Amino acid sequence: MTALASVSPAAWPAPLEPIWQMLPGFSEPLPACKRSDVGVVERLFIGAVVNVPRAQRPWGVITWLGTVFRVSRPTLYAIGERCAAGLQAPPPASPPPAPSTPVLAPETPPPPSRSRLLRTLLTLLVPGGVSESQAPLCVAEALSRHCSVGFTSELLQAAGRRAGQVLDTVDHRPMGPVTLARDEIYTGRAPNLLLVEPRSLTIAGLYATADCDTETWALALLLTQGRGVDIQQLVEDDCRAYHASCAAIGLTAPEQKDVWHPGHAAEQVITAVAREALRALKPAEQAEKHLRRRWDTAEFAIWAAALEQAERLWDLSNTLRFWTGCVWDALEIVDGRSGEIRDRAINQWLLAETLTALRGLAHPRVQALVNRLDAQADELSTCLDFLAPALAAWQTRVAAHFPNPAWARFFQACVARAWRLEQAVQSGHSHFRAAAHEAREWVLQFGVEDPDAATFASELEALLDATIRASSAAETINSVLRPYFNGRREGAADTESRQLFLNLFTLWFNLHKFESGPRKGHSPYELAGIDLGSDDWLTVLGFPPD
């Protein structure tokens, strides 16, 4: 019995069975189809049935087709889609395309000039920080020009020598008397001596040396003075060779010791004493475990002695923490609580009293700290000597402006306190932000009715900004220079190679324009008043653009 016989004829009004019975038993297969038993005629019949609208298609007809022709339902629907697509009208014939202009092959760009090649290589080496071995790969990719590592190394050395000649001819006298921050920047174990002017960040001297003893530093100072730098003051850490190098060449410029190092050294002692207290608790904990199991007089004595030692060290740590705060307070320019501008006598008195109290703390680390602070106590407030004359002149003009002396003192305290709190916020002490905002509002209130007060406030803040008491400028240059040496370890041991690279770095840094901060849009040489005829360091070096 066929599958059609099981279906009632009334269910299918269309003559499906007669049509199916009229189909030949086997028709010609399609060459592109996998099912060779389903020929052209069968496919047309399947397509005609499947493409009947669903509402008009008899119920169960798809199942019947699959049973009769032994194909799956997806195959039936696929045959129906192909039949429907074949019966659709073809799209209208499009007019023949008009003859177009033949497309020419892109022109090969001309090879880069020698000047462009050299400028690209030097830009990759110094501002880019690319190593000498990787720079040729970048040039080959960007300019399609091959150059060897040896050529790059020779170019770097030749440009370094030319940069050294340019730096030797730079006249630094337009800077006037300056304060220089000095420090050592190490490449591996090889030192590089740095002298930088903090206000403009002009590198006055950067020398690759084999050591950093007294004679070497004295020679570095002489070379810097030979370039026309008038050294008015030196800001440095407590290295012993610094003072001796000045004495060796007869340089009488006052020396300001970096105020960050003493406070940091005191905090390190606090940490060391606290760790000793923790170590002293370990014998007490062991003795306590034995005492919990069995009473022993000897173990109790050990426990009591260890606990007493730990408590003594904790008390010493807390006491040292208080006096460390006094050390930081003795190194301030402005009192952040009252706005008082310190003078040398007040700071030295506070530091002397602090050292006297620290001498009474019986601990070898504390005594070593006291000896260190006592050795440089006279040079920790040198910056106040430079501030005093300019501050006195400013106070004279403010006193003439404010008839009431109390108002003049109050105005000075408001401006100085706002400056100090804003400096604290910039250093990361965000808990002073609200106080700094309030202090600034007090200063702005003076300028509402008195425009001259705003001018006086700006002048005082400029005086306080110009008071240099730390070698932070040298650390800033160190942070910029360090990544370059990290990528050039092959030349770290060669003093001449280091010096040639330092010449290039110095010339580029002094002529590059800052992208952010208060110096934005200006170069160090521009801020220092030095003009080399061009602000392009490669043009000054002898490699102008095309």
BELFEN-V953966 format. One line per field, one symbol per residue. psi: psi as a letter, one per 20 degrees, with the letter a starting at -180 (. if undefined). burial: I if it has 9 or more other ideal C-beta (glycine too) atoms within 8 Angstrom, else O. A space follows every 10 residues. Layout:
psi: ???
burial: ???
This chain:
psi: prhhhipphi hnhqmgghgh hiqqhprprp hjqhniioag ghhhgghhgh jpqhhipqpj hgggghggil rrghhghghg ghghhhiqpq qqpqqpqqpr pppqqpppqq qqrhghgghg ghhhgfhhjq rhhighghgh hhilppqrhg ggghgggghh ghhhhghhip ojhihaprpp pqrpopndjp qppppqohgi kpohpoppri rlaghghghg hghghijjpo ohqpprakph ighhhghhjk ojpqpoqpih gghhhhhhhg gghhhhhghh ighhgghhgh hhgppphghh hggggghhgg hghghhgggh hghhhhghhi jqgpoigijp oqrhggghgh hghghghhhi onphhghhgg hghhhjhiji khhhhhhggh hggghghhhh gohohhhghg gghgghgggg hhhhghjimi ijgghhgghh hgghhhigin hhhhghghgg hhghhiopjq lhhhhghghh hghghhjlih jhiogggghg hhgggggggi iqpqiraijp jqrghghikp pjiqjohhgh ijmqr.
burial: OOOIOOIOOO OIOOOIIOII OOIOOOIOIO OOIOOOOIII IIIIIIIIII OIOOOOIIOO IIOIIIOIIO IOOOIIIOII OIIIOOOOOO OOOOOOOOOO OOOOOOOOOO OOOOIIIIII IIIIIIOOOI OIOOIIOIII OOIOIOIOOO IIIOIIIOII IIIIOIIOOI OIOOIOOIII IIIIIOIOOI IIIIIIIIII IIIIIIIIIO OIOIOIIIOI IIIIIOIIII IOIIIIIIOO IIOIIIOIIO IOIIIIIIIO IIIOIIIOII OIIIOIIIOI IIIIOOIIOI IOOOOOOOII OIIOOIIOII OOIIOIIOII IOIIOIIIOI IIIIIIOOIO IIOIOOIIOI IIIIIOIIOO IOOOIIIOII OIIOOIIOII IIIIIIIIOI IOOIIOIIIO IIOOOOIIOO IIIIIIIIII IIOIIOOOOO OIOOOIOOII OIIIOIIOOO OOIIOIIOII IOIIOOIIII IIIIIIIIOO IIOIIOIIOO IIOOIOIIII IIIIIIIIII IIOIOOOOIO OOIIIIIIOI OIOOOIIIII IOIOOO
